[in-house]
Amino acid sequence: MHYRFVTTLLLVSSLSSTAVALTPTSESVERIDVGTQLHSWQPLDSQNLVLSLGSARRYLLTLTAGCLRLPYANHLAISTSGRRIYAGFDYVTAGRQKCTIDSIHRLVAAPDEQQPPIPAAGE
């Protein structure tokens, strides 16, 4: 049996610098079902970024290697396979640098803090 993945690129505008008080859950997820709900993103460093799919769904994406342009990028492209982002298969493109997604963790608000909103691009 042969499987064929259709890879799509999602373009997302960057956020303003806002501190994110979130904690990854103890287990990683294999994939994210994105549909058309991609809201915003925020680089944490050259290997990690927070992806927001609306106000309640946020994920920490860790890349296999440092993506040097990630902290300075104004736009980001994320490959998808059938409206899903898979760890170990899909990638982030910042500038012209493709960086494979190594792991994905669902983020939750810290128990004693309220989750701050991540503004949409242009807000």
N, C-alpha and C positions, 0 to 999 in steps of 0.2 A: 504494500500500500504506500502511495506517495502522498506527501503533504506539501502543499505549496502555500507559503506565507506571502501575503501581499503586504509590502512594507510601505507605509505612508509617513510623511514627515509632518509633524505638527509644529507650527511656528508660534512662539509665545514671546510676548514682550516682557522685559525685565521689570522688577519692582524697585521702588525706592528702598534705601537701606532702612530696614525695620528689624529690631531684635525679635527673634522668634523663641518664645518660652515653651518649647515642646519637648517631649521625651519619646524616643522610639519604643514601641512595644517590644516584649522580650523575643518574639519570633519574627522572622522576616517573611515576606510574602513573595510568591513566585512571579506574580503578575499584577498589573493594575488594569481594571476595566475602565477605559477613559470615555468611550462614546464621544460626545462633543462637549463635555463638561470641563475642559481644560481652562482654568481660571488664571493662574499666575505662577511664577517661580521666583526663587531667591537663592543665589549662590551663597554657600557658607565658606567655601574655600575652593581650591582648584580640583578637589576630588569629591565634594559633597554639595548637593543642592536640595532645597525643599520645593516640592511640586504641589500646588494646591488645585484641587478639583472641586471648587465651591468652598463654602465656609466650613464644612464639617469633615472633608476628606483631604488630608495632607499626608505626604509621603516623603521620606528621606531616601534619595537616590545616591548611592555610592558608586563611583566610577572605578574601573579596573586600574587606571593610572591617572596621574594628574592631568587635567585638561587645562593647560596654561591660560587659555583665553576666557575660561568660564567666569572668573571673578570680574572681568571687565566687559563682558558681552552685553550689548543692548537688546539683542534678539537671540533666540535659541531655537534650534530645530530638534525635535525628538522623534525618532522612528517609532512606528507602531506596527503591529502585526494583527490585522483584523480587529482594529479598535482596542487593542490591548498592548501594554508595554510589558515586555518580558525581561527579567534579569538574566544576564548571560547571553542575550541575543540582540536586543535592541540597543540603540546608542543615542547619545546626545551630540549635537554638532554646535560648537561655539566658534564663530569665525569659520575657518575651513578645517578645523580640527575635529575629527570624529572620535568620540570616547565611548567605549562600551560600558553599559550599565552592569556593574558587578552584583549589586544587591539592592533590594527595595525593602524598606521598613515602614509600616503604618505608624504615623505619629499621633499621639494623644496629648491633650493638655495636662500639665502638671496638676496633681490632685488639689493643691492649695492655691492655685493661680487660675485666673480666668484666661481662656485662650484669646490672644489678641488677633484682630482681623488682619489679613494680609490684603492690602489694597490691590485692586485690579490695575493693570497698566494704564497710565495716563491720569490716575486719580491723585 
